[in-house]
């Protein structure tokens, strides 16, 4: 961290830099005993205490006295201690291994003691990595490598073998994108077998869990109700299963089922069990011995089995459409209505639209092979009924036809923030894993995971049309997503098609083993181990380094620093790096070539003549805006996201259905757009730079000249300081004399006035004459003295007209002081003239 104050603009210049380690691998060690004051033993205290050099004895207090050179807070902090010994602080020692791939990402493998570990990768504002599934307990058994030594450098070989699909995950994959959205790949259970679940969480708190079994779970996990979807006030969560069935778990404990034919069922909650005293005591004893991690796993399996039991038809309160339908004269559709706003519309082509009271719409294709489920503020789900039924049968061990084999697209999910999730299932005999999930972000970041625990994170620059290739579907992510121009459009021989290199630049995580493997664009290979016997270790293989050849790898493009200018009001500006500008331009160009619906992003706007301030040259301003949260309220979220051009997936109900009584309208989430403005100012030409240098040199010369000539008109007194002080003293004495004379005259006049009044009353004319004569003479009596100097002694003396009149009638003391002052002035004038004559000679 480098910082410097820049005085001309009153700003703080700040630079943050992560230097690339030699060999693209480095290590840091943080020791708790070096930063935290521990309670030492007597031997440690005696050994570390300071001693007198002459006598060799320990100084008082162990020699920690500050001798007045430290502040009280610092002095007390030096002697502060925690009630722990150094051996108990050892588990807090943290070792961090840093890897620097060529794509300017930073990989951190951090271990604390022998129980906790984290693996994180930071790349262009995105943070992703592995977290131990057991909370880090006993998952980071570090190798006994001394601190400060480099990790082993070996050849990294990718593991392409098969594995047990039922193996538990040692670590979970977690990722946070720059816009605040998150996703995680965790292990779940479905019908007694292990599956992978991809959890996507929006900044508003909307969570969507897409499982490899084709089930989609939605809920609001935020604490604020502002970003919740409209139905969140009544339901706790909802589950979209095969055939388009929606299972709503309400907050009052009831369970509601919504079907594609418009019917619904309501199931009351079971009565709570009444515990007895034996069960209560047994539960208290068991709560002390049970492992919380194991209890959480059992709870998840119990919830999965509970979801399977929810579909029992016992004790269900059904609501179905009865009676004759109403036919719409314009479209010929048949319409059924039910109390509460529910509606079922059957079109002439065989497609259906079922709208339930909570706003959920379930559309069925005319061929009865696909179902689309949408609700205000929630993700839209499309289920392929045939492939979903085949996948369910194959998972239970039922043989399936070879014609339906291979990897097939099972479920599509359109997220409100523009993301897409697809779920596939592979029934081929040679498949190592069955279920796969893929997430595509609006910026073309792709996350692919499967039941075997492998997670592949592909940055936007590695986008080549996606890594999901299924039979019968050329655009798994929809027609709006960019495709690979070199892809073959013929689907007859998928296995014979050449596949592009999708390994370079992709981050491959293994949740079962807890490892990361990477090959960067310069073909350097890295491996990091979070769990297992090699936890805390890394392997590095640099391109061009061979045994027997003494040659070191060169870092061609190291990580550039980030520069900020911080103002006094707290605002700041960042000088973008060239790599950041290139990435943003690529994203802007990508969004500008796509429809507005893709990613809910508006096309970028470009303007000429932009300036940050008046002194800048005219540049180019590019504005790109994105939506923070845009919930689908028009019933077209799926079609707007995937763009498959299916009329039945986006058509609305006819007029007869809309005119029927409906539920009150729901409030949608607020639409907030975040705009990013890039202002590019052209650089100065050589002539302009020369003019700036010339102006700066002229300014510096003017400043030096001004410093020399700034006091040329100042008047200097050539007299010595003693003479100036003596003159000042005489002026103060004269001022005191004038003030004393004025005060005495006032006192005399007031006393004469009092005596005149008294004599007038007594009628003594002689006394009046004597008082008048005494007033005319004036003067000071022998008992009167000059007043002592006060605060007014330092004031400058000013000869006013009134005081000149008083001088004409001065007392003998004042007259003598005036004569002394005149003599002093004459002496000073004579001394000055003599000095001037000496200088002239």
SULKA-V902252 format. One record per pair of residues at least 12 apart in sequence whose ideal C-beta (glycine too) atoms are under 10 Angstrom apart, sorted by the first residue. I is the first residue (numbers start at 1). GAP is how many residues later the second one is. Records with the same first field share a line. If there is no record, write none. Layout:
I=GAP / GAP
This chain:
1=13 / 14 / 15 / 16 / 560
2=12 / 13 / 14 / 15 / 559 / 561
3=12 / 13 / 561 / 563
5=561
6=559
9=556 / 558
10=557 / 558
11=553 / 554 / 555 / 556 / 557 / 561 / 562
12=552 / 553 / 554 / 555 / 556 / 560
13=550 / 551 / 552 / 553 / 562
14=547 / 548 / 549 / 550 / 551 / 552 / 558 / 560
15=546 / 547 / 548 / 549 / 560
16=545 / 546 / 547 / 548
17=541 / 542 / 543 / 544 / 545 / 546
18=80 / 82 / 86 / 88 / 104 / 540 / 541 / 542 / 543 / 544
19=79 / 81 / 536 / 539 / 540 / 542
20=78 / 80 / 81 / 82 / 84 / 86 / 535 / 537 / 538 / 539
21=76 / 77 / 78 / 79 / 129 / 534 / 537
22=78 / 128 / 530 / 531 / 533
23=77 / 127 / 128 / 130 / 501 / 517 / 519 / 522 / 529 / 530 / 532
24=74 / 75 / 76 / 77 / 78 / 83 / 496 / 498 / 500 / 502 / 516 / 518 / 529 / 531 / 534
25=72 / 73 / 74 / 75 / 82 / 125 / 126 / 128 / 501 / 513 / 514 / 515 / 517
26=70 / 71 / 72 / 73 / 74 / 124 / 125
27=68 / 69 / 70 / 71 / 82 / 118 / 120 / 121 / 122 / 123 / 124 / 511
28=66 / 67 / 68 / 69 / 70 / 80 / 82 / 119 / 120
29=64 / 65 / 66 / 67 / 117 / 118 / 119
30=62 / 63 / 64 / 65 / 66 / 80 / 82 / 117
31=55 / 58 / 59 / 61 / 62 / 63 / 64 / 116
32=50 / 52 / 54 / 56 / 57 / 58 / 59 / 60 / 61 / 62 / 80 / 81
33=51 / 52 / 53 / 54 / 55 / 56 / 57 / 59 / 60
34=55 / 59
35=54 / 57
36=44 / 45 / 46 / 48 / 50 / 53 / 56
37=40 / 41 / 42 / 43 / 44 / 45 / 47 / 52
38=43 / 44 / 45 / 46 / 47 / 48 / 49 / 50 / 51
39=42 / 43 / 44 / 45 / 46 / 47 / 49 / 50
40=22 / 41 / 45 / 46
41=44 / 45 / 46
44=41 / 42
45=13 / 17
46=12 / 16
48=14 / 15
49=12 / 13 / 14 / 15
50=12 / 13 / 14 / 15
51=12
61=18
62=17
64=14 / 15
65=13 / 14
66=12 / 13
89=24
90=23 / 24
91=21 / 22 / 23 / 24 / 25
92=20 / 21 / 24
93=18 / 19 / 20 / 21 / 49 / 54
94=16 / 17 / 18 / 19 / 22 / 24
95=14 / 15 / 16 / 17 / 18 / 22 / 45 / 47 / 50 / 52 / 53 / 441
96=12 / 13 / 14 / 15 / 16 / 22
97=12 / 13 / 14 / 22 / 48 / 53 / 54 / 431 / 439 / 440 / 441 / 443
98=12 / 440
99=22 / 52 / 417 / 419 / 421 / 425 / 427 / 428 / 429 / 439 / 440 / 441
100=420 / 424 / 426 / 440 / 455 / 458 / 459
101=20 / 22 / 404 / 406 / 417 / 418 / 419 / 420 / 421 / 423 / 424 / 425
102=403 / 417 / 418 / 419 / 420 / 421 / 422 / 441 / 453 / 454 / 455 / 456
103=20 / 21 / 356 / 358 / 359 / 401 / 402 / 404 / 415 / 417 / 418 / 419 / 454 / 476
104=18 / 19 / 20 / 416 / 453 / 454 / 455 / 456 / 473 / 475 / 476 / 479
105=16 / 17 / 18 / 19 / 21 / 23 / 354 / 400 / 402 / 413 / 415 / 454
106=14 / 15 / 16 / 17 / 453
107=12 / 13 / 14 / 15 / 16 / 22 / 400 / 409 / 411 / 419 / 421 / 431
108=12 / 13 / 14 / 19 / 21 / 420
109=12 / 20 / 21 / 31 / 42 / 407 / 419 / 420 / 421 / 426 / 427 / 428 / 429
110=19 / 30 / 420 / 426
111=25 / 28 / 29 / 30 / 31 / 32 / 419 / 424 / 425 / 426
112=24 / 28 / 30
113=23 / 27 / 29
114=24 / 25 / 26 / 27 / 28 / 421 / 422
115=17 / 19 / 20 / 21 / 22 / 23 / 24 / 25 / 26 / 27
116=16 / 19 / 20 / 21 / 22 / 23 / 24
117=13 / 14 / 15 / 19 / 22 / 23 / 24 / 25 / 54 / 397 / 412 / 413 / 414 / 418 / 419
118=12 / 13 / 14 / 18 / 22 / 53 / 412
119=12 / 13 / 21 / 52 / 54 / 390 / 395 / 396 / 397 / 409 / 410 / 411 / 412 / 416 / 417
120=54
121=54 / 336 / 386 / 388 / 395 / 397 / 407
123=322 / 334 / 336 / 384
124=54 / 319 / 321 / 335 / 336 / 337 / 455 / 456 / 459 / 460
125=51 / 52 / 53 / 54 / 455 / 458
126=49 / 50 / 51 / 52 / 53 / 315 / 317 / 319 / 331 / 333 / 334
127=47 / 48 / 49 / 50 / 51 / 55
128=45 / 46 / 47 / 48 / 49 / 54 / 55 / 56 / 317 / 319 / 327 / 329 / 379 / 381 / 388
129=42 / 43 / 44 / 45 / 46 / 47 / 328 / 378 / 380 / 387 / 399 / 401
130=39 / 40 / 41 / 42 / 43 / 44 / 55 / 325 / 379 / 380 / 381 / 384 / 385 / 386 / 398 / 400 / 401
131=40 / 41 / 42 / 43 / 53 / 55 / 380 / 383 / 399
132=37 / 38 / 39 / 40 / 382 / 398 / 399 / 403
133=35 / 36 / 37 / 38 / 39 / 53 / 54 / 160 / 163 / 164 / 378 / 381 / 398
134=34 / 35 / 36 / 37 / 157 / 158 / 159 / 160 / 162 / 163 / 397
135=157 / 158 / 161
136=35 / 394 / 395
137=154 / 156
138=393 / 397
139=31 / 32 / 375 / 391 / 392 / 393 / 396
140=374 / 389 / 390 / 391 / 392 / 395 / 396
141=390 / 391 / 392 / 393 / 394 / 395
142=392 / 393 / 394 / 395
143=386 / 390 / 391 / 392 / 393 / 394
145=391 / 392
150=388 / 390
151=376 / 377 / 385 / 386 / 387 / 388 / 389
152=382 / 385 / 386 / 387 / 388
153=385 / 386 / 387 / 388 / 389 / 392
154=371 / 373 / 384 / 385 / 386 / 387
155=370 / 372 / 384 / 385 / 386
156=361 / 362 / 363 / 368 / 369 / 370 / 371 / 382 / 383 / 384 / 385
157=360 / 368 / 370 / 382 / 384
158=345 / 350 / 359 / 361 / 367 / 369
159=295 / 349 / 351 / 354 / 356 / 358
160=272
161=271
162=269 / 270 / 271 / 290
163=269 / 270 / 288 / 289 / 290 / 291 / 347 / 349 / 350
164=30 / 288 / 289 / 348
165=28 / 29 / 30 / 31 / 267 / 268 / 269 / 270 / 285 / 286 / 287 / 288 / 347
166=21 / 26 / 27 / 28 / 285
167=20 / 27 / 284 / 285 / 286 / 344 / 345 / 346
168=19 / 26 / 129 / 285 / 343 / 344
169=16 / 17 / 18 / 19 / 25 / 27 / 284 / 341 / 342 / 343 / 344 / 345 / 362
170=17 / 283 / 340 / 341 / 342 / 343 / 344 / 345 / 360 / 361 / 362 / 365
171=14 / 282 / 284 / 338 / 339 / 340 / 341 / 342 / 343 / 344 / 345 / 359 / 360
172=12 / 13 / 14 / 15 / 27 / 281 / 283 / 337 / 339 / 342
173=12 / 13 / 23 / 25 / 274 / 276 / 280 / 281 / 282 / 283 / 284 / 334 / 336 / 337 / 338
174=12 / 25 / 281
175=25 / 264 / 266 / 270 / 272 / 280 / 282
176=25
177=26 / 240 / 242 / 264 / 265 / 266 / 268 / 270
178=263 / 265 / 267
179=23 / 24 / 238 / 239 / 262 / 263 / 264 / 447 / 448 / 449 / 495
180=21 / 22 / 23 / 24 / 237 / 448
181=19 / 20 / 21 / 22 / 23 / 25 / 234 / 236 / 237 / 238 / 258 / 260 / 261
182=17 / 18 / 19 / 20 / 21 / 25
183=15 / 16 / 17 / 18 / 25 / 27 / 236 / 238 / 254 / 256 / 258 / 262 / 264 / 266 / 274
184=13 / 14 / 15 / 16 / 17 / 25 / 263 / 265 / 271
185=12 / 13 / 14 / 252 / 254 / 262 / 263 / 264 / 265 / 268 / 269 / 270 / 272 / 324 / 326
186=12 / 13 / 23 / 114 / 263 / 325
187=110 / 113 / 264 / 266 / 324 / 325
188=21 / 23 / 24 / 25 / 27 / 29 / 112 / 113 / 115 / 116 / 263
189=22 / 24 / 108 / 111 / 112 / 113 / 114 / 115 / 116
190=21 / 22 / 23 / 24 / 25 / 114 / 115 / 117 / 118 / 202 / 205 / 245
191=22 / 113 / 114 / 117 / 201 / 204 / 205
192=109 / 112 / 113 / 116 / 203 / 204
193=19 / 20 / 202 / 203 / 241 / 242 / 258
194=18 / 257 / 258 / 259
195=16 / 17 / 18 / 19 / 20 / 109 / 200 / 239 / 240 / 242 / 255 / 256
196=14 / 15 / 16 / 17 / 227 / 237 / 239 / 240 / 241 / 253 / 254 / 255 / 256 / 257 / 258 / 259 / 315
197=12 / 13 / 14 / 15 / 16 / 18 / 20 / 103 / 240 / 252
198=12 / 13 / 14 / 215 / 223 / 225 / 239 / 240 / 241 / 249 / 250 / 251 / 257
199=12 / 18 / 22
200=18 / 179 / 213 / 215 / 217 / 219 / 221 / 239 / 241 / 247
201=20 / 21
202=18 / 19 / 20 / 25 / 177 / 213 / 214 / 215 / 217 / 426 / 427 / 429 / 467
203=19 / 24 / 214 / 425 / 426
204=16 / 17 / 18 / 20 / 22 / 23 / 24 / 25 / 173 / 212 / 213 / 424 / 425 / 427 / 465 / 466
205=14 / 15 / 16 / 17 / 18 / 19 / 20 / 21 / 22 / 23 / 24 / 27
206=12 / 13 / 14 / 15 / 16 / 21 / 22 / 23 / 26 / 171 / 172 / 173 / 209 / 210 / 211 / 423 / 425 / 463
207=12 / 13 / 14 / 15 / 30
208=32 / 170 / 171 / 173 / 205 / 207 / 208 / 211 / 213
209=28 / 30
210=30 / 169 / 171 / 201 / 202 / 203 / 205 / 211 / 212 / 213 / 227 / 228 / 229
211=28 / 93 / 200 / 212 / 224 / 226
212=179 / 183 / 198 / 199 / 211 / 212 / 213 / 221 / 222 / 223 / 224 / 225 / 237 / 238 / 239
213=28 / 29 / 91 / 175 / 178 / 179 / 182 / 197 / 198 / 210 / 212 / 221 / 222 / 238
214=26 / 27 / 28 / 167 / 169 / 170 / 173 / 174 / 175 / 177 / 178 / 181 / 196 / 197 / 209 / 211 / 221
215=24 / 25 / 26 / 27 / 32 / 89 / 92 / 166 / 168 / 196 / 208
216=22 / 23 / 24 / 25 / 30 / 157 / 162 / 163 / 164 / 165 / 167 / 195 / 197 / 205 / 207
217=20 / 21 / 22 / 23 / 24 / 30 / 32 / 90
218=13 / 14 / 17 / 19 / 20 / 21 / 22 / 28 / 30 / 157 / 159 / 160 / 161 / 163 / 195
219=13 / 16 / 17 / 18 / 19 / 20 / 30 / 159
220=12 / 13 / 15 / 16 / 17 / 157 / 158
221=16
226=403 / 443 / 444
227=150 / 401 / 402 / 404 / 442 / 443
228=149 / 441
229=130 / 146 / 147 / 148 / 149 / 150 / 187 / 402 / 437 / 438 / 439 / 440
230=128 / 129 / 145 / 146 / 147 / 148 / 401 / 403 / 433 / 434 / 435 / 436 / 437 / 438 / 439
231=17 / 19 / 127 / 128 / 129 / 144 / 145 / 146 / 147 / 435
232=19 / 145 / 146
233=18 / 433
234=14 / 16 / 17 / 18 / 20 / 22 / 124
235=13 / 14 / 15 / 16 / 17 / 19 / 20 / 21 / 123
236=12 / 13 / 14 / 15 / 16 / 17
237=12 / 13 / 14
238=12 / 18 / 20 / 120 / 122 / 135 / 137 / 140
239=16 / 18 / 68 / 71
240=18 / 120 / 122 / 131 / 133 / 135 / 138 / 139 / 140 / 141 / 142 / 143 / 171 / 173
241=16 / 66 / 69 / 70 / 132 / 140 / 142 / 147
242=129 / 141 / 142 / 143 / 145 / 146 / 147 / 149 / 150 / 168 / 169
243=16 / 17 / 119 / 121 / 128 / 140 / 142 / 145 / 146
244=14 / 15 / 16 / 17 / 110 / 118 / 119 / 120 / 126 / 127 / 128 / 129 / 137 / 138 / 139 / 141 / 144
245=12 / 13 / 14 / 15 / 66 / 117 / 126 / 128 / 138
246=12 / 13 / 14 / 18 / 110 / 112 / 114 / 116 / 127 / 129 / 135
247=18 / 20 / 60 / 63 / 64
248=16 / 18 / 108 / 110 / 112 / 127
249=20 / 58 / 61
250=16 / 19
252=16 / 17
253=14 / 15 / 16 / 17 / 19
254=12 / 13 / 14 / 15 / 63
255=12 / 13 / 14 / 52 / 55 / 56 / 61
256=61 / 63 / 100 / 101 / 102
257=53 / 54 / 56 / 59 / 61
258=61 / 84 / 96 / 98 / 99 / 100 / 102 / 104 / 115 / 117
259=59 / 61 / 95 / 97 / 103
260=84 / 92 / 93 / 94 / 102 / 103 / 104 / 108 / 111 / 112 / 113 / 123 / 125
261=59 / 60 / 75 / 83 / 85 / 91 / 93 / 101 / 103
262=57 / 58 / 59 / 74 / 75 / 76 / 80 / 81 / 82 / 83 / 84 / 90 / 91 / 92 / 93 / 94 / 100
263=55 / 56 / 57 / 58 / 75 / 79 / 81 / 91 / 93
264=52 / 53 / 54 / 55 / 56 / 74 / 76 / 78 / 90 / 92 / 93 / 94 / 96
265=46 / 48 / 50 / 51 / 52 / 53 / 54 / 55
266=49 / 50 / 51 / 52 / 53
267=43 / 44 / 45 / 46 / 47 / 48 / 49 / 50
268=47 / 48 / 49
270=45
319=19 / 20 / 21 / 23 / 37 / 38
320=16 / 18 / 22 / 24
321=14 / 15 / 16 / 17 / 21 / 22 / 23 / 33
322=14 / 16
323=13 / 14 / 15
324=12
325=12 / 19 / 20 / 21 / 331
326=19 / 328 / 330 / 331 / 333 / 334
327=327 / 329
328=17 / 19 / 20 / 325 / 326 / 327 / 328 / 329
329=325 / 326 / 327
330=324 / 325 / 326
331=14 / 16 / 17 / 320 / 322 / 323 / 324 / 325 / 326
332=15 / 16 / 17 / 322
333=12 / 13 / 14 / 15 / 16 / 18 / 19 / 20 / 318 / 320 / 321 / 323 / 324
334=12 / 13 / 14 / 18 / 322
335=18 / 318 / 319 / 320 / 321 / 322 / 323 / 324 / 325
336=18 / 321 / 324
337=18 / 319 / 320 / 323 / 324 / 325
338=18 / 19 / 322
339=18 / 322
340=16 / 17 / 18 / 321 / 322 / 323
341=14 / 15 / 16 / 17 / 18 / 319 / 320 / 321 / 322 / 323
342=12 / 13 / 14 / 15 / 16 / 18 / 318 / 320 / 321
343=12 / 13 / 14 / 18 / 310 / 313 / 314 / 315 / 317 / 318 / 319
344=12 / 18 / 309 / 313
345=18 / 306 / 307 / 308 / 309 / 311 / 312
346=18
347=17 / 19 / 300 / 301 / 304 / 306 / 307
348=18
349=16 / 17 / 18 / 298 / 299
350=14 / 15 / 16 / 17 / 18 / 298
351=12 / 13 / 14 / 15 / 16 / 17 / 295 / 296 / 297 / 298 / 300
352=12 / 13 / 14 / 16 / 19 / 296
353=19 / 282 / 295 / 298 / 299 / 300 / 301 / 304
354=17 / 19 / 299
355=280 / 297 / 298 / 302 / 303 / 305 / 307 / 308
356=19 / 307
357=305 / 306
358=17 / 18 / 305 / 308
359=15 / 16 / 17 / 18 / 19 / 274 / 276 / 303 / 304 / 306 / 307
360=13 / 14 / 15 / 16 / 18
361=12 / 13 / 14 / 15 / 19 / 274 / 291 / 292
362=12 / 13 / 19
363=17 / 19 / 272 / 275 / 283 / 285 / 286 / 287 / 288
364=21 / 284 / 285
365=17 / 19 / 20 / 281 / 282 / 283 / 284
366=281 / 282
367=18 / 19 / 281
368=17 / 18
369=14 / 15 / 16 / 17 / 18
370=12 / 13 / 14 / 15 / 16 / 17 / 18 / 42 / 276 / 278 / 279
371=12 / 13 / 14 / 17 / 278
372=40 / 42 / 263 / 265 / 266 / 267 / 274 / 276 / 277 / 278
373=40 / 265
374=40 / 258 / 259 / 260 / 261 / 262 / 263 / 264 / 265 / 275 / 276
375=256 / 257 / 258 / 260 / 262 / 291
376=255 / 256 / 257 / 258 / 259 / 261 / 289 / 290 / 291 / 292 / 293
377=39 / 252 / 254 / 255 / 256 / 260 / 289 / 290 / 291 / 292
378=37 / 38 / 253 / 254 / 259
379=34 / 35 / 36 / 37 / 38 / 40 / 41 / 42 / 252 / 253 / 258 / 259 / 262
380=32 / 33 / 34 / 35 / 36 / 252 / 255 / 256 / 257 / 258 / 259 / 260 / 261 / 262 / 269
381=30 / 31 / 32 / 33 / 40 / 257
382=27 / 28 / 29 / 30 / 31 / 32 / 40 / 256 / 257 / 260 / 262 / 264 / 267
383=27 / 28 / 29 / 30 / 40
384=24 / 25 / 26 / 27 / 28 / 39 / 41 / 88 / 89
386=18 / 22 / 24
387=17 / 21 / 22 / 23 / 24 / 36 / 37 / 38 / 40 / 83 / 85
388=20 / 22 / 23 / 35 / 37
389=15
390=14 / 15 / 18 / 20 / 35 / 37
391=13 / 17 / 19 / 20 / 32 / 33 / 34 / 35 / 36 / 43 / 44
392=18 / 33
393=34
394=31 / 32 / 33 / 40
395=30 / 32 / 39 / 40
399=28
400=27
401=26
402=25 / 26 / 27
404=23 / 67
405=21 / 22 / 23 / 24 / 26 / 66
406=18 / 19 / 20 / 21 / 22 / 25 / 64 / 65 / 66 / 88 / 89
407=17 / 18 / 19 / 20 / 21 / 24 / 27 / 29 / 61 / 62 / 63 / 64 / 66 / 87
408=16 / 17 / 18 / 19 / 62 / 63 / 64 / 65
409=13 / 14 / 15 / 16 / 59 / 61 / 62 / 63 / 64 / 67
410=12 / 13 / 14 / 15 / 25 / 26 / 27 / 60
411=12 / 13 / 14 / 26
412=61 / 64 / 65 / 66 / 226 / 229 / 230 / 232
413=24 / 26 / 225 / 228
414=64 / 218 / 223 / 224 / 225 / 226 / 227 / 228
415=24 / 25 / 26 / 27 / 185 / 217 / 222 / 226
416=184 / 211 / 213 / 214 / 215 / 216 / 217 / 221 / 225 / 253
417=24 / 25 / 182 / 183 / 209 / 210 / 211 / 212 / 213 / 214
418=22 / 23 / 24 / 25 / 62 / 179 / 180 / 181 / 182 / 183 / 208 / 209 / 212 / 222 / 223
419=20 / 21 / 22 / 23 / 24 / 26 / 28 / 180 / 181 / 222
420=18 / 19 / 20 / 21 / 22 / 26 / 46 / 56 / 57 / 58 / 60 / 61 / 178 / 179 / 218 / 221 / 222
421=16 / 17 / 18 / 19 / 26 / 56
422=14 / 15 / 16 / 17 / 18 / 26 / 44 / 46 / 48 / 51 / 54 / 55 / 56 / 220
423=12 / 13 / 14 / 15 / 45
424=12 / 13 / 14 / 26 / 44 / 45 / 46 / 47 / 49 / 52
425=26 / 45
426=24 / 25 / 44 / 45
428=43 / 67
430=65
431=19
432=18 / 19 / 20 / 22
433=16 / 17 / 18 / 19 / 20 / 21
434=16 / 17 / 18
435=14 / 15 / 16 / 17
436=12 / 13 / 14 / 15 / 16 / 18 / 31 / 32 / 34
437=12 / 13 / 14 / 18 / 31
438=12 / 18 / 20 / 28 / 29 / 30 / 38 / 39
439=18 / 38
440=18 / 23 / 26 / 27 / 28 / 36 / 37 / 38 / 41 / 159
441=19 / 158
442=18 / 39 / 145 / 148 / 149 / 152 / 156 / 157 / 158 / 159 / 184 / 185 / 199
443=16 / 17 / 20 / 140 / 143 / 144 / 147 / 148 / 156 / 158 / 183
444=14 / 15 / 16 / 17 / 18 / 19 / 20 / 21 / 22 / 33 / 37 / 38 / 142 / 143 / 146 / 155
445=12 / 13 / 14 / 15 / 16 / 17 / 18
446=12 / 13 / 14 / 16 / 17 / 18 / 20 / 21 / 22 / 31 / 56 / 60
447=60 / 62
448=18 / 19 / 20 / 54 / 58 / 60
449=60 / 62
452=58 / 59 / 60
453=56 / 57 / 58 / 59 / 60 / 61
454=54 / 55 / 56 / 57 / 58 / 59
455=52 / 53 / 54 / 55 / 56 / 61
456=46 / 47 / 50 / 51 / 52 / 53
457=49 / 50 / 51 / 52 / 59 / 61
458=44 / 47 / 48 / 49 / 50
459=46 / 47 / 48 / 124
460=123 / 126 / 127 / 130
461=44 / 60 / 121 / 122 / 125
462=39 / 40 / 41 / 42 / 43 / 44 / 45 / 59
463=18 / 19 / 21 / 123 / 127
464=18 / 19 / 20 / 21 / 22 / 23 / 35 / 36 / 37 / 38
465=12 / 16 / 17 / 18 / 19 / 20 / 21 / 22 / 35
466=15 / 16 / 17 / 18 / 21 / 36
467=32 / 33 / 35 / 39
469=18 / 22 / 25 / 28 / 30
470=21 / 24
471=20 / 21 / 23
472=19 / 22
473=18 / 171
474=13 / 14 / 15 / 16 / 17
475=167 / 168 / 169
476=166
477=164 / 165 / 166
478=120 / 160 / 161 / 162 / 163 / 164 / 165 / 166
479=116 / 119 / 163 / 164 / 165 / 166
480=114 / 115 / 117 / 118 / 119 / 160 / 161 / 162 / 163 / 164
481=113 / 117 / 118 / 160 / 161 / 162
482=108 / 111 / 112 / 116
484=16
486=12 / 14
487=13
501=18
503=14 / 15 / 16
504=14 / 15 / 16 / 17 / 18 / 19
505=13 / 14 / 15 / 16
506=12 / 13 / 14
507=12 / 13 / 19
508=19
509=19 / 21
510=19 / 20 / 21
511=19 / 20
512=19 / 20
513=16 / 17 / 18 / 19 / 21
514=14 / 15 / 16 / 17 / 18 / 20 / 21
515=12 / 13 / 14 / 15 / 16 / 17 / 19 / 20 / 24
516=12 / 13 / 14 / 22
517=22
519=22 / 24
520=23
521=36
522=20 / 21 / 22 / 31 / 32 / 33 / 34 / 35
523=18 / 19 / 20 / 21
524=16 / 17 / 18 / 19 / 20 / 21 / 29
525=14 / 15 / 16 / 17 / 18
526=12 / 13 / 14 / 15 / 16
527=12 / 13 / 14
528=12
540=13
541=12
542=12 / 13
557=21 / 22
559=18 / 20
560=16 / 17 / 18 / 19 / 20
561=14 / 16
562=12 / 13 / 14 / 15 / 18
563=12 / 13 / 14
573=39
576=102 / 104
580=98
581=97 / 99
584=38 / 40 / 92 / 94
585=19 / 37 / 39 / 93 / 95
587=12 / 14 / 17 / 37 / 39 / 89
588=13 / 15 / 16 / 18 / 34 / 35 / 36 / 88 / 90
589=15
591=12 / 13 / 33 / 34 / 35
592=12 / 13 / 14 / 30 / 32
594=49
595=45 / 48
596=44
597=33 / 39 / 40 / 42 / 43 / 44 / 45 / 46
598=42 / 43 / 44 / 45
599=27 / 28 / 31 / 42
600=25 / 26 / 27 / 28 / 29 / 30 / 32 / 40 / 41 / 71 / 73
601=23 / 24 / 25 / 26 / 29 / 72
602=21 / 22 / 23 / 24 / 25 / 71 / 73
603=21 / 22
604=18 / 19 / 20 / 21 / 72 / 74
605=16 / 17 / 18 / 19 / 20 / 70 / 72
606=14 / 15 / 16 / 17 / 18 / 72
607=12 / 13 / 14 / 15 / 16 / 70 / 72
608=12 / 13
609=12
610=12 / 13 / 67 / 68 / 69 / 70 / 71
611=68 / 70
612=67 / 69
616=63 / 65 / 66
617=64 / 65 / 66 / 67 / 71
618=63 / 64
619=59 / 60 / 61 / 62 / 63
620=58 / 59 / 60 / 61 / 62
621=56 / 57 / 58 / 59 / 60
622=54 / 55 / 56 / 57 / 58
623=52 / 53 / 54 / 55 / 56
624=50 / 51 / 52 / 53 / 54
625=48 / 49 / 50 / 51 / 52
626=46 / 47 / 48 / 49 / 50
627=44 / 45 / 46 / 47
628=41 / 42 / 43 / 44 / 45 / 46
629=39 / 40 / 41 / 42 / 43
630=38 / 39 / 40 / 41 / 42 / 43
631=35 / 36 / 37 / 38 / 39 / 40
632=36
633=32 / 33 / 34 / 35 / 36
634=16 / 18 / 34
635=14 / 15 / 16 / 17 / 18
636=13 / 14 / 15 / 16
637=13
638=12
639=12
718=114 / 117 / 118 / 121
719=109 / 112 / 113 / 116
720=111
723=101 / 104 / 105 / 108 / 109
724=104
726=98 / 102
727=94 / 97 / 98 / 101
728=65 / 66 / 68 / 69
729=64 / 95
730=67 / 87 / 88 / 90 / 91 / 94 / 95
731=62 / 64 / 65 / 66 / 90
732=57 / 60 / 61 / 62 / 63 / 65
733=53 / 56 / 60 / 64 / 81 / 84 / 87 / 88
734=63 / 65 / 69 / 73 / 80 / 83 / 84 / 86 / 87
735=54 / 57 / 58 / 60 / 61 / 62 / 63 / 64 / 68
736=50 / 51 / 52 / 53 / 54 / 56 / 57 / 81
737=49 / 50 / 69 / 70 / 73 / 74 / 76 / 77 / 78 / 79 / 80 / 81
738=59 / 61 / 62 / 64 / 65 / 68 / 69 / 72 / 76 / 79 / 80
739=47 / 48 / 53 / 64
740=40 / 44 / 45 / 46 / 47 / 71 / 73 / 74
741=37 / 38 / 39 / 43 / 45 / 62 / 65 / 66 / 68 / 69 / 70 / 72 / 73
742=60 / 61 / 64
743=41 / 43 / 44
744=34 / 35 / 36 / 37 / 40 / 67
745=30 / 33 / 34 / 35 / 61 / 64
747=37
748=26 / 27 / 29 / 30 / 31 / 32 / 33
749=26 / 29
751=20 / 23 / 24
752=16 / 19 / 20 / 22 / 23
753=18 / 22
754=17
755=12 / 13 / 15 / 16 / 19 / 20
756=12 / 15 / 16 / 19
758=13
759=12
778=31 / 33
779=30 / 32 / 33 / 34
780=31 / 32 / 33 / 34
784=27 / 29
785=28
786=27 / 28 / 31
